[in-house]
Amino acid sequence: MSRRLSDSSYYDFDGAEAVKGNPDSTWMLARDVRAQQQAAPPWSANDGTYPSHYMDARNKLSNCGPGPLIHHPINYGTQKPWKPGDRQGALRSVYTPGDTAVFDLVCHDRRAGTTASGVADFEKAEYRGARARK
């Protein structure tokens, strides 16, 4: 079940669960995602950690600019940013190196298929703006 109109903006995962087995984890407040994205570490090619190259379909994304893309884990339901040693959940921000302000949020979703290694492909989360208060 997707979240409906809200007084706060949020990302909708179209029914995919960011936390496996938690049916309430199908959306996340946009302010929490933005807070984590602003804290994303700088790009360091080939250091074996995040951010790392984003290899999934580019055509699913709408906000990322031209050039190579990288992705970084987003912790579900908090503003606390992911750090090395933390468990990597289903969410990733995808962006161009050097520009963390413009990004898309993606979620692993088995309905989208799986990679050769059996990992669920990513689907883009849809941003839903806050509704106007009356």
Phi, psi and omega per residue, in radians:
M1 nan 2.276 3.112
S2 -1.532 2.673 3.101
R3 -1.259 2.561 -3.134
R4 -1.683 -3.042 -3.134
L5 -0.821 2.486 -3.020
S6 -2.465 2.786 3.010
D7 -1.344 -0.170 3.131
S8 -2.109 2.552 3.062
S9 -1.298 2.654 -3.081
Y10 -2.719 2.933 3.029
Y11 -1.843 2.332 -3.101
D12 -1.867 2.174 -3.117
F13 -1.614 0.245 3.085
D14 0.919 0.768 3.075
G15 1.577 -0.256 3.093
A16 -1.236 2.469 -3.141
E17 -1.605 2.125 3.066
A18 -1.210 -0.490 3.069
V19 -2.089 1.952 -3.074
K20 -0.954 2.267 3.128
G21 1.504 -0.005 3.122
N22 -1.957 1.690 -3.082
P23 -1.154 -0.206 3.088
D24 -1.517 -0.032 -3.067
S25 -1.680 0.630 -3.112
T26 -1.697 0.169 3.095
W27 -2.734 2.865 3.124
M28 -2.642 2.455 3.122
L29 -1.056 2.336 -3.109
A30 -1.103 -0.608 -3.127
R31 -1.117 -0.575 3.101
D32 -1.212 -0.713 3.105
V33 -1.126 -0.827 -3.127
R34 -1.054 -0.706 -3.139
A35 -1.070 -0.737 3.121
Q36 -1.222 -0.692 -3.128
Q37 -1.109 -0.670 3.122
Q38 -1.112 -0.439 -3.129
A39 -1.656 0.098 -3.109
A40 -1.033 2.393 -3.132
P41 -1.208 2.786 3.132
P42 -1.180 2.719 3.125
W43 -1.200 2.306 3.065
S44 -2.429 1.696 -3.030
A45 -0.977 2.371 2.996
N46 1.067 0.557 3.083
D47 -1.657 0.019 3.030
G48 1.437 0.150 3.118
T49 -2.358 -2.974 3.110
Y50 -1.576 2.654 -0.043
P51 -1.207 2.622 3.135
S52 -2.305 2.964 -3.130
H53 -1.015 2.429 3.046
Y54 -1.683 2.083 -3.034
M55 -1.916 -0.024 -3.098
D56 -1.375 3.131 -3.064
A57 -1.066 2.111 3.121
R58 -1.221 -0.501 -3.061
N59 -1.178 -0.195 3.096
K60 -1.400 -0.227 -3.011
L61 -1.721 2.652 -3.115
S62 -2.174 -0.384 -3.044
N63 -1.772 -0.288 -3.050
C64 -1.378 2.470 -3.136
G65 -1.422 -3.063 3.126
P66 -1.236 2.883 3.108
G67 1.734 -3.079 -3.123
P68 -1.151 2.637 3.110
L69 -2.045 2.589 3.053
I70 -2.189 2.843 3.098
H71 -2.411 2.746 -3.028
H72 -2.531 2.436 3.130
P73 -1.112 2.528 3.028
I74 -2.074 2.232 3.091
N75 -1.339 2.329 -3.132
Y76 -1.258 2.359 2.932
G77 1.266 0.385 -3.125
T78 -2.629 2.893 3.005
Q79 -1.695 -0.065 -3.129
K80 -1.264 2.090 -3.088
P81 -1.260 2.648 3.045
W82 -1.129 2.544 3.042
K83 -2.408 2.733 3.123
P84 -0.919 2.376 -3.086
G85 1.763 -0.392 3.067
D86 -1.292 2.681 3.021
R87 -1.159 2.440 3.089
Q88 -1.627 2.038 3.117
G89 -1.474 -2.753 -3.050
A90 -1.477 -0.220 -3.005
L91 -1.732 2.478 3.044
R92 -2.453 2.510 2.914
S93 -1.625 2.490 -3.131
V94 -2.141 2.267 -3.053
Y95 -2.757 3.002 3.104
T96 -1.520 2.367 3.125
P97 -0.911 2.342 3.119
G98 1.563 -0.114 -3.129
D99 -2.362 1.439 -3.128
T100 -1.393 -0.157 -3.098
A101 -1.305 -0.454 -3.109
V102 -1.964 2.019 -3.043
F103 -2.669 2.879 2.940
D104 -2.054 2.680 3.062
L105 -1.879 2.304 3.111
V106 -2.186 2.744 -3.101
C107 -2.349 2.333 3.013
H108 -1.060 2.294 -3.084
D109 -2.549 1.902 -3.107
R110 -1.046 -0.416 3.105
R111 -1.125 -0.352 3.133
A112 -1.483 -0.103 -3.100
G113 1.900 -3.115 3.139
T114 -2.312 2.753 3.082
T115 -1.373 3.039 3.108
A116 -1.053 -0.485 3.138
S117 -1.537 0.027 3.061
G118 1.588 0.096 3.117
V119 -1.455 2.442 3.123
A120 -1.105 2.398 3.060
D121 -1.138 2.879 3.093
F122 -1.585 2.544 2.939
E123 -2.167 2.496 3.140
K124 -1.258 2.325 3.025
A125 -1.407 2.471 3.142
E126 -1.621 2.266 3.076
Y127 -1.336 2.299 3.091
R128 -2.103 2.008 -3.135
G129 -1.217 2.706 3.105
A130 -1.120 2.520 3.098
R131 -1.449 2.666 -3.139
A132 -1.216 2.415 3.085
R133 -1.416 2.529 -3.139
K134 -1.662 nan nan
